Amino acid sequence: MSYSTGEKPGIGTYVCTNCGQTVVLNDNTDTLPPCPKCDKTSYTKA
């Protein structure tokens, strides 16, 4: 399953499908940002 910038997929670690950068969300209300490394917007859950 993939997730996009702007979604609130829940607590966990998400991996950019373009460059592999990880983003950690610590709260169920956190929103996925654009990738901090490559600025892409698609993630999978680690």
Secondary structure, 3 states (H helix, E strand, C coil): CEEECCCCCCCEEEEECCCCCEEEECCCCCCCCCCCCCCCCEEEEC
